[in-house]
């Protein structure tokens, strides 16, 4: 029998029959007690408007702090006259949106990462704009990486908000304004299309040195340096592991890569593969075949 039922029927003996458990957390303002720290924090925020220090983020241009993002952006606009540069776009399909997103990432030398999602919307934020502090949780046994941390300890308003409808990715709002940091190639990651291209070469048994030489030779004297040009063997090993190209069962969710892996495995085992032509590949000995065939 629950305490609620007892309370309605035997109110005068409720504390004797079903005593309340000991409450460990007490409010420092009104002395109310709660069983968990979560309930105490909810009480303090709602009843006493307590602002916890862990939710306070610095302004990138001054010492102003606030836990609400809207207030921080309002502070940037009013105090520092920062204009929020917003771009709006509509897309029919997910692939069209992903292509546009990768183009934006290449132009701005940043990486947009999905931070939150609901059934009808998504929000992307760049990995260079983390509004948090570097805090070692390993008791000082591990130092910061050689390229440094990408945490800026303040607010940058750059983000992308996407509303999803059945017809496609509708009402994409992209805030371009970046404050408090510089875009650094060292902290960027490869795009998914670049990773797929490299994985296809690895699955074709192209040596790592040949892949690196080909990428570095693509950089001309007048060309722009991009993240792909900083590729290392460690990156190739990571791609190989993530695509499971070094496992005994060579399969992958990408159909083109999976087929290419199976064909190479059969050819290495002297199995009779009579003819194989991947898509988007032109064979000079068969000019009648187009790039989209097979």
Secondary structure by P-SEA (a helix, b strand, c coil): ccaaaaaaccccccccccccccccccccccccccccaaaaaaaaaaacccccccccccccccccccccaaaaaaaaaccccccccccccccccaaaaaaaaaaaaaaacbbbbbccccccbbbbbbccccccccccccccccccccccccccccccccbbbbbbccccccbbbbbccccccccccccccccaaaaaaaaaaaaacccaaaaaaaaaaaccccccccccccccaaaaaaaaaaacccccccccccaaaaaaaaaaaaaaaccccccccccccccccccccccccc
